[in-house]
Amino acid sequence: MRALGPEPISGVGHRVARRPIILAGFLAAAFGVLGLRPAAAATLGWGDGVNLQPSYVRQGDVDLGWNLLVAQKKIRTVRIEIEPAVPIATVQRWLREAHAHGLTVIATYHHYPFNGSDSVAELQNAAKWWRANYAELVAAGPLVINLMNEWGSHQQTPASFAAAYNPAVALVREVYRGPVVVDLPGWGQEIHLATEAARLLADDNLVFSVHVYPSAWVEFGAHHWMTPADLDALADCGRPVLVGEFGGLRSGGADWSALVDRAKAKGWTVLGWAWNGDGEGMNMVLPEWEKQPDTKQFKPGPYFDTVYRKLREP
């Protein structure tokens, strides 16, 4: 998802830190909090939840609405979008607050000019950002790394996608041993391409993330609006899968609701877009940060139930 809404598709600044040394005992404690084992991402155990995109208002210096969020018992996981220009101290605050409320955190490098981009250099930049900043971020609490939001266009091939991700993941592995979430190419939608790329990806602890909207389009090997049968194919890729984003707005021919239902039937974690921070109306709560960045009092908006009713009870 880009800064102010989801990216249209076919068919329809950085802080540098020293390289950290991660101690085995510290990692074991971190994974224990998350309920993860470094080599067993197939048993994820992550509850359903929502995305938060605070980066684009006052460099993330906003109230995230935790009091209202944690009152929603179906929300157990948050995927937090991190623009690399946001101060690390601000990101640490987000993470500390999320953990203080007992939430599982998936943290995503999200540099909006490169959503859907095929720039291998930018994917490397994302990996280098994680390598430089992971130690400071994990000090605020354990997190799952989502290497980069929606890297790769519909023009990727299985070979090119794997060739870009293999060295990027290797950089992240210099500091982090846990599951690495990899968004499918084509704005999270190229299911059959990712399925073929799975055997070309060298790392054995990757989690695929599919993004589901009415505009979800599958080009590689299909050339149609995404269907539940496509998700069936993705289930056979040999990698664990989650729905990293789903939303009910935008135009298109994909039945987003049926897709989310099929994903849940498979036991996949589903994460709604978005709690707040979207610029095209897909915000569960009001006021929107973009319009009232100083607010500390939130309430459910008209879009709230569209997402929340799709989440499962804990």
GIWONOR-V818577 format. One record per helix or strand of 3 or more residues. SS is the DSSP state (H for helix, E for strand). FROM is the first residue (numbers start at 1). LEN is the number of residues. Records with the same first field share a line. If there is no record, write none. Layout:
SS: FROM-LEN + FROM-LEN
//
This chain:
H: 24-11 + 58-3 + 66-5 + 88-13 + 112-3 + 120-19 + 158-15 + 185-4 + 191-10 + 228-7 + 256-10 + 304-5
E: 49-4 + 77-6 + 104-6 + 144-3 + 180-4 + 206-7 + 240-7 + 270-7
//
